[in-house]
Amino acid sequence: MSRILIVEDEAIIRSALRRLLERHDHRVCECESVEQACGQGFGEYDLIISDLRLPGAPGTDLIKAAAPCPVLIMTSYASMRSAVDALKLGAVDYVAKPFDHDELLETVARVLHRQASQRSTPPAIADEGGRRHTMIGNCPAMQAVYTRIRKTAPADVTVLIQGESGTGKELVAKALHQQSRRAEAPLVCVNCAAIPETLIESELFGHEKGAFTGASAMRTGLVEAADGGTLFLDEIGELPLDAQARLLRVLQEGEIRRIGSVETRHVDVRLIAATHRDLRALSRSGDFRLDLYYRLNVMQIDLPPLREREDDILEIADVLLAKACKRHARDGLHLSRAARRDIADYPWPGNVRELENALERGVILAEGQLIHPDDLGLATVPVTRPPSPPKEAATSLEAPAPERSDTATEDDLSLEDYFQHFVLEHQDQMSETELANKLGISRKCLWERRQRLGIPRKKAARRH
Ligand SMILES: Nc1ncnc2c1ncn2[C@@H]1O[C@H](COP(=O)(O)OP(=O)(O)OP(=O)(O)O)[C@@H](O)[C@H]1O
């Protein structure tokens, strides 16, 4: 069932069109003008059918306002010229009034079909150098992500992106920004876990001169730096409670107050937040404000872990391998059959980032034209891919116990066992950075898991 918005000022035509579309299983809403349509938002429609001549603004104004939702323009026979102009402005098609029912239904079906086939297209993301990269992967879960991005980006609402480390949360944030009306304004990315707790408030909200010891000059915060654009707060679960309160004010009032200032300033910022943690659980333990969670969670995008993207893994590996070959000027390298099998079977706790690192190692270490399992340096883990976790449990190594491999024994390891085993076995020879890289997780994640599993760092371990 598709959701269609009719924008037409003549009540008789509106209701006739509504009845016709509803008889063909579409869900229909009505508006009388562009202004009314803009007031209610376009986030959930698959198609807008609008009269060209409306009181106030013409129907073609919806093309930009509702993008990427397609707009089908209705014109009278007398104004076919304007129909052509509407197409030039980006209308998806036009129908002439009075319209033939079959013809209209056919046009609607064609437009919706075209939309549906575009739905799964992965978004292209421009990097700092302006080069465009397309997100890789076409499994159903990623297609759902792409659809969400396409629909959510233009809606200018707060978005919460959830997923394990390395699943592409930052990429999604960039895609949302670049497909939004703020694309020309700045995207400011902040990793809340990377800024010391004592500094985070002044980094985000700025401070006045003399606000605290060491504040020798006034400083504008990152929220203000994102004014007019998008602020991406990665690892928002790490934000201290005081900073959460200030952020809530930004979201509620659109206002910011620098530390040490009594003055508030208006800011127009779209917030995108990401986390690998369960914010609801954090709010139950008092570590995350529930009111902030609700403010953030207007739209949610869930990124699947790589081990659940079975059909994607080898496709992603091939694309990333080609990129790594290019970077290292080693064209023509291929994965051996065994390496492909290992890649398909490995549980990828560090997700796409870990796969990227493994392939980079493979390209550097391969001696001939083939990359063998040893070149990839995957930690030996006697497991096949774990079964799909229940949605709430899908966080990193907290994933459920893996399935048995063909040669499974009673001693098969769960991902947590594997983590523990790997850390205990290698921590004397490896630095924390090396351990984290090998496991495909961040150092912070490594530290958190050490705490949770009760394997604190050994004093003898090298520090980096
Ligand atoms: N679908 C994808 N297509 C192409 N590259 C991807 C995809 N997903 C992730 N990557 C790559 O994997 C790496 C990690 O992605 P990203 O930084 O967006 O993940 P993240 O979820 O934000 O990780 P973290 O939570 O650890 O910050 C990046 O180099 C990114 O380009």
The ligand as a Tripos MOL2 file, in Angstrom:
@<TRIPOS>MOLECULE
LIG
   31    33     1     0     0
SMALL
NO_CHARGES

@<TRIPOS>ATOM
      1 N1         28.2920    0.0020    3.7170 N.pl3     1 LIG1
      2 C1         29.5520    0.4200    3.6480 C.ar      1 LIG1
      3 N2         30.1150    0.6210    2.4570 N.ar      1 LIG1
      4 C2         31.4000    1.0310    2.3490 C.ar      1 LIG1
      5 N3         32.2070    1.2630    3.3840 N.ar      1 LIG1
      6 C3         31.7010    1.0920    4.6030 C.ar      1 LIG1
      7 C4         30.3480    0.6740    4.8020 C.ar      1 LIG1
      8 N4         30.1190    0.6140    6.1250 N.ar      1 LIG1
      9 C5         31.2710    0.9730    6.7250 C.ar      1 LIG1
     10 N5         32.2150    1.2740    5.8180 N.ar      1 LIG1
     11 C6         33.6020    1.6800    6.0920 C.3       1 LIG1
     12 O1         33.9630    1.1120    7.3500 O.3       1 LIG1
     13 C7         34.6770    2.0480    8.1430 C.3       1 LIG1
     14 C8         33.9070    2.3230    9.4260 C.3       1 LIG1
     15 O2         32.7470    3.0520    9.1130 O.3       1 LIG1
     16 P1         32.1820    4.1730   10.1090 P.3       1 LIG1
     17 O3         33.2920    4.9740   10.6990 O.co2     1 LIG1
     18 O4         31.0980    4.9050    9.3870 O.co2     1 LIG1
     19 O5         31.5720    3.2050   11.2050 O.3       1 LIG1
     20 P2         30.9740    3.5820   12.6490 P.3       1 LIG1
     21 O6         29.8100    2.6760   12.8300 O.co2     1 LIG1
     22 O7         30.7370    5.0510   12.7160 O.co2     1 LIG1
     23 O8         32.1530    3.1390   13.6040 O.3       1 LIG1
     24 P3         32.4430    3.6460   15.1310 P.3       1 LIG1
     25 O9         31.1890    3.3980   15.9010 O.co2     1 LIG1
     26 O10        33.5590    2.7470   15.5650 O.co2     1 LIG1
     27 O11        32.8150    5.0840   15.0180 O.co2     1 LIG1
     28 C9         34.8500    3.2950    7.2960 C.3       1 LIG1
     29 O12        36.1040    3.2580    6.6600 O.3       1 LIG1
     30 C10        33.7420    3.1860    6.2730 C.3       1 LIG1
     31 O13        34.0840    3.8340    5.0810 O.3       1 LIG1
@<TRIPOS>BOND
     1     1     2 1
     2     2     3 ar
     3     2     7 ar
     4     3     4 ar
     5     4     5 ar
     6     5     6 ar
     7     6     7 ar
     8     6    10 ar
     9     7     8 ar
    10     8     9 ar
    11     9    10 ar
    12    10    11 1
    13    11    12 1
    14    11    30 1
    15    12    13 1
    16    13    14 1
    17    13    28 1
    18    14    15 1
    19    15    16 1
    20    16    17 2
    21    16    18 1
    22    16    19 1
    23    19    20 1
    24    20    21 2
    25    20    22 1
    26    20    23 1
    27    23    24 1
    28    24    25 2
    29    24    26 1
    30    24    27 1
    31    28    29 1
    32    28    30 1
    33    30    31 1
@<TRIPOS>SUBSTRUCTURE
     1 LIG1         1 GROUP 0 **** ****
